[in-house]
């Protein structure tokens, strides 16, 4: 299954495979980097908005903290002033909810008068704000842990602002506000799209540079492959020519061996049928003549010695000519099989050595050339 799936990809050239892999890697890297950059842009925008809001809120709320009763509650005038700022003033469209907390978790101010004076457990974000650190994060109105009445916004910026009195090192109260994300979301989207556009152009530029380099290298590789194929084609042609020449030389050698064998057999036959027959006839005639002169008187002892030496010399010459004629060729092997020729050679070797030869002739081809049998 996997091999069939990879087959179309494997049919592509190396440069196309490489560029497809690079495109996939770049796409994954761009998506991951874009997602990370988007989160960084959103976090930076949120932190900036939180700092600007906290600076404004701290300046507004700090002015009313001096107007508190002995129990620590804000006076009616201070509450009305905060209502004019957050409920009727320019912040009424951006600030959805606003509260002021003291260290015990009691609400000193809220846009909902019924919440004023109530005390709740101090949450981690509120505790961190009382430690002097601004807390900001995105929240959603439909979350069960949020207060009701946060409006129909899809999401809100929740900010905890520590408010100090004068030069006191520790915050006296903490202002909690929920800021609408409409304009901030638009700013974040513009920044994110700008980041995505830059990443896309950078990815396209990187891909274009790599594509140009790889295409140039691929052309070089293709040219080298073409040259190698041509060299292999010439090499195959040379090998075929060499094989043809080898076969021709082998056939010529076989023919030469057969011709030489036939020539030797002809010379052997000529010796056997020519000079050997003449010497044999002369020897027979000399024997007849010697028997006819057996009763003749001999002039000297040297003539009798010559009469005995000449037949011996003729007989020796006849034996040598027959041996030469027999050794020049390998008679009667034209009709023998390769196995029969082998056994014949073994038997002749046993006869010449006078000792038996241990031999094993396995199955041999039935058909063999005369040169192989010779």
N, C-alpha and C positions, 0 to 999 in steps of 0.2 A: 504494500500500500504506500509506504513512504518512498520507495524507489520510484514508483509510478508518479508520485506527486513531485518528486525532485527532477524528473526527466526533462520537462520543458525548461527548467532553470539551467540544467546542465548542458542543454543544446546551445545556449547563448555563448557568445565569445567571452574570453576572460575579462575584457574591459567592461562589457555590459554586466557581467556578474558582479564585478567589483563596484561599479557605480550603483547598481541596485542595492547592494549591501550598504554602501556609504549613504545612499539616500535614506534607507531605513534607519540606520544609526543616527544620522543627522536629524531625522524627523523625531525619533524618540528623545534625543538629547535636547532638541528645541522645545518639545512639549514639556519635558521635565524642567528645563531652565525657565521656560515661560511661566509655568505654574509657580516655580519658586520666586521668580521676579514679580509675578502678580501678588503673591503673598507679601513680599517685601514692600511693594508699592502701597498695598492696602495698610500694612502695619505702619509704614512711615506717615501716610496720610492721617491715620487714626491718631498716632502719637502727636503729630503736629496740631491737629484739631483739638486734642485733649489739652495740650499745653496752652494754646490760645484761649480756649474756654476757661481753663483753670485760672489763668491770669485775670481774666475779666471777672469771673465769679468771685475770686478771692478779694478783688478790689471792691466789689459791690457788697459782699456779705460782711467783710471786716468792718465796714463803716457802721453796721447796725449791731455788732456784738457788744458794744459798750452799753447799749440801751436794753439791759436785762434786769429782771426783778431779783430779789434775794434768792429765790428758788432756782434761778438760772434760766427761766423762761424769757423769751423775747417779749418785749412790750407790744401792745396793740399797734402803736405807731410804726414800730419796726416791721411787723407783719404786713401792715397795709402798704408800706413802702416796697416790701418785697413782692407783694401782689401786683403793684403797679409796674414793677420791672419785668416779672416773669409771666404774669397773666394778662396784663393789659398793655404792656410795653412792646418794644420791637422784638423781644425774644419769644413772644407768645406763639409764633409760627415755627420756631426751630426747637425750643425746649418743650418737650412733651410733659415731663414731670420733674419736680424740683423738691428736695428735702434738705433739712439741716439737722445733723445728728450731734448729740454730745457723747462723751466717752462712755457713758453708761448704757448706750443704745437707745436713748430716749429721743423722740422726734421733737425738735424745737420749732420747726416750721415745715409745712406741707401745703401744696395747693389744695389739698383736701382737708378742710378744718377739722374733720372728725379724727384725723390721724395725729393731730398735735397733742403732745403729752403722752402718747403711748410709748411703751418700752418693749424692745425686741432683743433677741440674742444678737450679739455682735458677730457679723459674718466675717469671713477671712478678708474680703476686699475692704470692708470698713476698718478692720483692725490694721491692715497694711497702710491705709490712708492716715489713721491716727499715729502711725509710726513715722509719718512725714513723707510718704511716697505717693505720688499721684497714680491712681489706678484707672485704667481705661480698657474696655473690651467691647466687642460686638455682642449684642443680645437680641433676642426675638420676643415680641410681645406675647406670643402664645405659649411661652414656656411656663410650666406650672409654678416655678419658684418666683416669678415676677409678680409685681403688684397689678391688680386689675386697673383698667382705665388708661392704659398706655396708648390708646388709639389704634388705628388700622395700619400703622407703618409695617412694612415687611421686616425691617430690622432697625435697631436703634443703637446709638453709641452711649454706653453707660460709663459715666465718669464720676470718680470719687475725688474731690478736691480738698486737701487739708488747708484749713484757714487759721492763720496765726494772728495773734493780737500784738501789734507792735513788733518788738524784737524778741519775743518769747521763742525759745527753740522748739517747743512742742506745740502742735496745733491745738487750738481751743475747741474747735468744732470741725466737722467734715460736711461739706455740701455734696449731696448726691443728685445728679441730674441725668436725664435721658434726653439725648440730643437726636433730632431727626437726621436721617442719613441721605435725604434726597440730593442736596447739592454735593455732599461729600461723596456719595456713590457715583454721581456723574463725573466728578473730578477723578475718582479712582479708576473709573472705566476709561476715561480719556488717557490717563497715564498708562494703564495696562495695555490698551490698544496700541499706544505709541511704542511701548516696550515690545509687544508682539511684532509690530511692523519692523522695528530695528532688528529683532532676532531673525525674522524672516529674511530680511535683506542680507543680513550677515550670513545666514545659512545658504542662501542662493549664491552669494559671492564665493563662499568657501566651496560649494559644490561646483560652480563654474570653473574655478581655478583647478580643482582636482580633476574635473572632467577633461579640461584641456591637456593637463599633464598625462592623464591615463590614456587619452586618445592618441597622443603623440607616441607614448610608449607602446600602445597596442599596434599602431602602424609599423613601428620598428619590429615588434615581435612577429607580425604577419609577414613582413618582408623577409625576416630571417627564416620563418617557417617555410615560406615559398622557396627560398634558396636551399634549405635542407631537403625539401621534397624533390627539387630538381636534382640535387646531388644524389639522393637515394635512388631516383629513377635512373640516373646514369650508372650508379653502382650496380643496380639490379641488371641493367643491360650488360654491363661488363661481366657480372657473374654468369649471366646466361651465355654470353660469348665464350667465357672460360670453360663453362660446363660443356658447351658444344664442342670446343676444341679438345677438351679432355676425352670426350666420347670418341671423337675422330681419331685422336692419338691411340686410344685403347683399341679401337677397331683396326687401326693401321698396324699396331703391334701384334694383334692377334693374327692378322693376315700375314704379316712378316714371319711370325713364328711358324704358321702353317706352311708358308712357301719354303722356309728354310728346311722344315721337316720333310716336305716332299722332295726338295732338292737332295737332302742327305739320303733319303730312301732311294732316289734314282741313282745317286752315285754308288750306294751299296749294291743296288741291283746290277749296275753296270760292272762293278768289280766282281760280283759273284758270277755273272753270266759271261763276262769277257775274259780278263786275264786269268781268273781262277780256273775257268774251264780249259784255257789253253795250257796252263801249268799242269793241271790234272791229266790232260791228254798226253802232254810230253812225258810226264812221270810214268804213265801206263806204257807208252811206247818204249821208254828207256828200260822198264822192267822186262818187256818182251825181248828187247835187244840184248839185255844182260843175260837172260836165260838162254838165248840162242848162242851166245859166245861163251857159255860156261865151260865147254870142253876145249876151247881154243887155247893155243899155247900163248903164254904171256911173255912179252919181251922183258919186262922188268917188274919189280914189286910196286913201283910208284903207280903204274897203270891200274893195278888192282885196287890201290888205295883211292884213286880218283873215281873208279866205278862205284865204290861204296859211298864216297862223300857226295857225289852229285845227286843221287836219289834223296839222301838225307836233307840236302839244301833245298831241293825242290819241294819235299814234303813240308819242311819248315815254312817256306814261302807260302805254300798253299794254306797252311793253318793260319798264318798271320793275315793273309788276304781275307779269309773267311771271318776271322775275328774282327778285322776292320769293317767288313761289310755288315757284320751283325751289330757292331757298336755305333755305326753311323746313324741308325734310325731306331725307332721303337716300333717294330713290325706288329701288325694286326691289333692295333688299339683303336682303329677308326670305328669298329662296330661294338666296342666295349663301353659299358657305363662307367661313370666316375668311380663308383664303389669297386667295380671289378678291376679297374686300372690301379686303384690303391692297393688292393689285395695282391695283385700281380707284382707290384713293386716290392711289397713286403716279402713275398716268397722268394723273389730274386735276391733280395738282400740276405735272407736266411741262407740261401745256397752259396752266396759269395763269402759270407762270414763263417759258415759252418756251424752256427749256433742259432737256436730259436729266438724269435723276436716277439715280445709281449705287445700286442696291438689291439686296439678297439676302433673299428670304423663305424661311426654312427650313421644315421640316415642322411644321405647326401642327395643333391638334386639329380633326377634321372637324366635331364638334358644338360649337356655341357659342351662348350666349344672344343675344337681339336686342340687349340692352344692350351686350354686349361687341362686337358687330359695329358698332353705332352709334358 
